[in-house]
Amino acid sequence: SRNFYYITMLRDPVSRYLSEWKHVQRGATWKTSLHMCDGRSPTPDELPTCYPGDDWSGVSLREFMDCSYNLANNRQVRMLADLSLVGCYNLTFMNESERNTILLQSAKNNLKNMAFFGLTEFQRKTQFLFERTFNLKFISPFTQFNITRASNVEINEGARQRIEELNFLDMQLYEYAKDLFQQRYHHTKQLEHQRDRQKRREERRLQREHRDHQWPKEDGAAEGTVTEDYNSQVVRW
């Protein structure tokens, strides 16, 4: 028998969106993705494409943002949520406001119930939590790379605000994830410190017992008697 655990990594929504745009700009597609939900793939009417050709190579950021069917929008919420709750990709199943509320809450619940999740902007803390969660040890420490293709993209404040608006669900999820992540990290750190203190206390207790066993009081010795081994006992104490 085996235990299966769901884990995931989350990323800052703006950086993630820009990274996907650069990926698509270089010719990447998700044509082979079936987007299965409730046993079927979405119809072309439910999930239209953003481009007519084989791929979207060379797409500008404005074109990327202007496609209302772009699955890059709020991708992290959609990937974590139970789409069955909102009729999968059928946008006529319920009104948009209700759909967004259900999707966000579902994504939060699923993230909270995962055995582990990490954040790309906190690589060392992510490694710490992973190792403590699964009782594993990586052979080398994680490295925090803050220079990525997304970080090299220069955008103005207007474009940044537009990306945040397009990914408003992801923005809320990420704030929730950061708070939950920090809570888990500090809680795990606290437990580790408590275990370390308990271990040190136990080691000191064993050392005292060992010394008492090594240096028993001689029968008939006076309470204040100074022995020849006094100096060595002081060293030991």
C-alpha positions in Angstrom: 0.0 0.0 0.0 1.2 3.5 -0.7 0.2 7.0 0.6 -0.4 9.6 -2.1 -0.1 13.3 -1.2 -1.1 16.4 -3.2 1.5 19.2 -3.1 1.9 22.4 -5.2 3.9 25.5 -5.6 2.4 29.0 -5.9 3.9 32.0 -7.4 3.3 35.8 -7.3 0.4 36.2 -9.8 1.9 39.1 -11.8 5.3 37.3 -12.2 3.5 34.1 -13.1 1.3 35.8 -15.7 4.3 37.5 -17.3 6.2 34.3 -17.4 3.4 32.5 -19.1 3.1 35.3 -21.7 6.8 35.0 -22.5 6.4 31.2 -22.7 3.5 31.6 -25.2 5.3 34.3 -27.1 8.0 31.7 -27.8 5.5 29.3 -29.3 4.2 27.2 -26.4 0.7 25.9 -26.5 -1.6 23.7 -24.4 -3.3 22.0 -27.4 -2.9 18.6 -25.9 -4.6 19.6 -22.7 -8.1 18.0 -22.5 -9.3 20.3 -19.7 -11.4 17.3 -18.5 -14.2 18.2 -16.1 -17.1 16.0 -15.1 -16.0 13.4 -17.6 -15.8 15.6 -20.7 -13.8 18.3 -22.4 -15.2 21.8 -22.9 -16.9 22.6 -26.2 -15.4 25.2 -28.6 -18.1 27.6 -27.5 -17.3 27.1 -23.8 -13.6 27.5 -24.4 -12.7 29.5 -27.5 -9.1 29.9 -28.6 -7.3 33.2 -28.5 -5.5 32.7 -31.8 -6.4 31.3 -35.2 -3.1 29.6 -36.2 -1.0 26.8 -34.8 0.3 28.9 -31.9 0.5 32.4 -30.6 4.1 33.1 -31.3 5.2 36.8 -31.1 2.0 37.8 -29.2 2.3 41.2 -27.6 1.5 41.7 -23.9 -1.5 43.9 -24.9 -2.9 41.1 -27.2 -2.3 38.6 -24.5 -4.2 40.6 -22.0 -7.1 41.5 -24.4 -8.2 37.9 -24.9 -11.0 37.3 -22.5 -10.8 33.5 -23.0 -7.1 33.5 -22.0 -6.6 30.6 -19.5 -3.6 32.5 -18.1 -6.1 34.7 -16.2 -6.5 33.4 -12.6 -4.8 30.1 -13.6 -3.8 29.2 -10.1 -7.3 29.5 -8.7 -8.7 27.5 -11.6 -6.1 24.8 -11.3 -6.7 24.4 -7.5 -10.5 24.7 -7.4 -13.1 22.1 -8.0 -14.6 23.2 -11.3 -17.5 20.8 -11.0 -19.0 23.2 -8.4 -19.4 25.9 -11.0 -20.5 23.9 -14.1 -16.9 23.4 -15.3 -16.3 25.7 -18.3 -19.9 26.5 -18.9 -20.1 30.2 -18.0 -23.9 30.3 -18.3 -24.2 27.8 -15.4 -24.4 30.7 -12.8 -23.7 34.4 -12.6 -20.1 35.5 -12.7 -20.0 36.9 -9.2 -21.2 33.7 -7.6 -18.9 31.6 -9.8 -15.8 33.7 -8.7 -16.8 33.4 -5.0 -17.1 29.6 -5.2 -13.9 29.1 -7.2 -11.8 31.2 -4.8 -13.2 29.5 -1.7 -12.8 26.0 -3.3 -9.1 26.8 -4.2 -8.4 28.0 -0.6 -10.0 24.9 0.9 -8.0 22.6 -1.4 -4.8 24.4 -0.8 -5.3 24.3 3.0 -6.0 20.6 2.9 -2.9 19.7 0.9 -0.2 17.9 2.7 2.3 20.6 1.6 2.5 23.7 -0.6 5.4 26.1 -1.1 6.0 29.6 -2.5 8.6 30.3 -5.1 9.6 33.6 -3.4 10.5 31.8 -0.2 12.7 28.9 -1.4 14.6 28.3 1.9 11.4 28.3 4.0 9.7 26.1 1.4 12.6 23.6 1.7 12.4 23.7 5.5 8.7 22.9 5.5 9.0 20.2 2.9 11.8 18.4 4.8 9.9 18.6 8.1 6.6 17.5 6.5 7.9 14.4 4.8 10.9 13.7 7.0 13.3 14.0 4.1 16.6 15.9 3.6 17.7 17.5 0.4 21.4 17.1 -0.4 21.8 20.8 -1.0 20.0 23.9 0.0 17.4 25.5 -2.3 18.6 28.6 -4.1 16.5 31.8 -4.3 16.6 33.0 -7.9 15.0 36.4 -8.2 16.1 37.0 -11.7 13.7 35.3 -14.2 12.3 36.0 -17.6 9.4 37.6 -15.9 11.6 39.9 -13.7 13.4 41.1 -16.9 10.2 42.3 -18.4 9.7 46.1 -17.9 6.1 47.1 -17.6 4.5 50.4 -16.6 2.2 50.8 -13.7 -0.9 50.7 -15.9 0.1 47.3 -17.3 0.8 46.0 -13.8 -2.6 47.1 -12.6 -4.3 45.5 -15.6 -2.6 42.2 -14.9 -3.7 42.4 -11.3 -7.3 43.1 -12.4 -7.2 40.1 -14.8 -5.9 37.9 -12.0 -7.9 39.3 -9.1 -8.8 35.9 -7.9 -5.2 34.7 -8.0 -4.2 37.9 -6.1 -6.6 37.0 -3.3 -5.5 33.4 -3.2 -1.8 34.4 -3.0 -2.4 36.7 -0.1 -4.2 33.9 1.7 -1.4 31.4 0.8 1.3 33.7 2.1 -0.4 34.1 5.4 -1.1 30.4 5.7 2.5 29.5 4.7 4.0 31.9 7.3 1.7 30.4 10.0 2.9 26.9 9.1 6.5 27.9 9.0 6.5 29.7 12.4 4.5 26.9 14.0 6.9 24.2 12.7 9.9 26.3 13.8 8.3 26.6 17.3 7.8 22.9 17.6 11.3 22.2 16.5 12.7 24.6 19.1 10.6 22.9 21.8 11.9 19.5 20.7 15.5 20.8 20.8 15.0 22.2 24.3 13.5 19.0 25.5 16.4 17.0 24.0 19.0 19.2 25.7 17.2 18.9 29.0 17.2 15.1 28.6 20.9 15.1 27.7 21.7 17.1 30.8 19.7 14.8 33.0 21.5 11.8 31.6 24.9 13.5 32.1 24.0 14.2 35.8 22.9 10.5 36.3 26.2 9.4 34.6 28.3 11.6 36.9 26.4 10.4 40.0 27.0 6.8 39.0 30.7 7.5 38.4 31.4 9.3 41.6 29.4 7.6 44.4 29.8 8.9 48.0 32.2 6.7 50.0 30.7 5.0 52.9 31.5 6.7 56.1 32.9 9.8 54.5 32.2 13.1 56.3 30.0 15.6 54.6 32.6 18.3 54.3 35.6 16.0 53.5 37.8 17.2 50.8 39.1 14.4 48.6 42.2 14.2 46.5 39.9 14.1 43.4 38.3 17.4 44.2 39.9 19.3 41.3 38.9 16.7 38.7 35.4 16.8 40.0 35.2 20.5 39.6 36.3 20.1 36.0 33.6 17.5 35.5 31.0 19.8 37.0 
